[in-house]
Amino acid sequence: MAMKIRLARGGSKKRPFYSVVASDSRMPRDGRFIEKLGTYNPLLAKDDEKRVVLNIERIQHWISQGAQPTDRVARFLEAAGAREKAVRNNPKSAVPGKAMAERAAKKAARSAAPAEE
């Protein structure tokens, strides 16, 4: 059975609240889970200690059983110091998209035109 440690969404519309759960990967996001391992409340301030609450001992148990954390849960574990920081590289993140590049070219052409006169 492929296990995941992931977020299950709760809360009402426009007021998200997530539970960190151990679940079979075939189950739906908010569906059946095996164990609740913590909570995440994105509405709280980033420096609030109640924003992310994790049961690290149980998470380590599930990881030792072969469960794979999702990207977001892995970041929570990195912040808590329970997992090594992964090296992330996105070299295209600073490259503007097609529309923005066209706008920049037009702007450069406009600003260069009066200088020639």
C-alpha positions as CSV (number, residue, x, y, z in Angstrom):
1,M,0.0,0.0,0.0
2,A,1.5,3.4,-1.1
3,M,1.3,5.8,1.9
4,K,1.4,9.6,1.8
5,I,1.7,12.2,4.5
6,R,-0.4,15.0,3.2
7,L,-2.8,17.9,3.9
8,A,-6.5,17.3,4.2
9,R,-8.6,20.5,3.8
10,G,-11.2,21.4,6.3
11,G,-12.7,24.7,7.3
12,S,-15.3,26.7,5.4
13,K,-15.3,28.6,2.2
14,K,-12.5,31.2,2.1
15,R,-11.4,30.0,5.6
16,P,-9.0,27.1,5.0
17,F,-7.8,24.8,7.8
18,Y,-5.7,21.7,7.1
19,S,-5.0,18.5,8.9
20,V,-1.7,16.7,8.3
21,V,-2.7,13.1,7.9
22,A,-1.2,9.7,7.0
23,S,-3.3,8.3,4.2
24,D,-3.3,5.7,1.4
25,S,-2.3,7.5,-1.8
26,R,-5.4,6.2,-3.6
27,M,-7.8,7.9,-1.2
28,P,-9.2,11.3,-2.1
29,R,-7.6,14.4,-0.6
30,D,-10.3,15.0,2.1
31,G,-11.3,11.3,2.2
32,R,-10.4,8.4,4.5
33,F,-7.1,8.6,6.3
34,I,-5.3,6.4,8.8
35,E,-4.0,8.8,11.4
36,K,-4.1,12.5,12.0
37,L,-0.5,13.8,12.6
38,G,-0.9,17.5,13.0
39,T,-2.6,20.7,11.8
40,Y,-1.9,23.7,9.6
41,N,-3.8,27.0,9.8
42,P,-2.6,29.4,7.0
43,L,-4.8,32.2,8.4
44,L,-2.5,32.7,11.4
45,A,0.6,34.9,11.4
46,K,3.7,33.2,10.1
47,D,5.5,33.6,13.4
48,D,2.6,32.1,15.4
49,E,3.6,28.7,16.9
50,K,0.0,27.4,16.4
51,R,0.2,27.9,12.6
52,V,1.9,24.5,12.1
53,V,1.5,21.8,14.8
54,L,3.1,18.5,14.0
55,N,3.5,15.2,15.9
56,I,7.1,14.7,14.8
57,E,7.4,11.3,16.5
58,R,4.4,9.8,14.7
59,I,5.5,11.4,11.4
60,Q,9.0,9.8,11.8
61,H,7.2,6.4,12.4
62,W,5.2,6.7,9.2
63,I,8.2,7.7,7.2
64,S,10.1,4.7,8.6
65,Q,7.2,2.6,7.4
66,G,7.6,3.9,3.8
67,A,5.2,6.9,3.8
68,Q,6.2,9.7,1.5
69,P,5.5,13.3,2.5
70,T,4.1,15.7,-0.1
71,D,6.1,18.8,-1.0
72,R,4.3,21.1,1.4
73,V,4.5,18.7,4.3
74,A,8.2,18.1,3.5
75,R,8.7,21.9,3.8
76,F,7.0,21.9,7.2
77,L,9.3,19.1,8.3
78,E,12.4,21.0,7.1
79,A,11.3,24.1,9.0
80,A,10.8,21.9,12.1
81,G,14.3,20.4,11.7
82,A,13.0,16.9,11.3
83,R,14.2,16.5,7.7
84,E,17.2,17.8,5.7
85,K,16.7,20.8,3.5
86,A,16.3,19.8,-0.1
87,V,18.1,21.8,-2.7
88,R,15.6,23.5,-5.0
89,N,16.5,25.1,-8.2
90,N,14.2,26.9,-10.6
91,P,16.3,28.8,-13.0
92,K,13.3,29.9,-15.1
93,S,11.6,31.6,-12.2
94,A,13.2,35.0,-13.0
95,V,12.7,34.8,-16.7
96,P,9.7,36.9,-17.8
97,G,6.9,35.3,-19.7
98,K,6.1,35.9,-23.4
99,A,3.6,38.7,-22.8
100,M,5.8,40.5,-20.3
101,A,8.8,40.2,-22.7
102,E,6.8,41.8,-25.5
103,R,5.7,44.7,-23.2
104,A,9.3,45.2,-22.2
105,A,10.5,45.3,-25.8
106,K,7.7,47.8,-26.7
107,K,8.7,50.0,-23.8
108,A,12.4,49.9,-24.7
109,A,11.5,50.8,-28.3
110,R,9.4,53.8,-27.1
111,S,12.1,55.1,-24.8
112,A,14.7,54.7,-27.5
113,A,12.7,56.5,-30.2
114,P,12.8,60.1,-28.7
115,A,16.6,59.7,-28.0
116,E,17.2,59.3,-31.7
117,E,15.5,62.6,-32.7
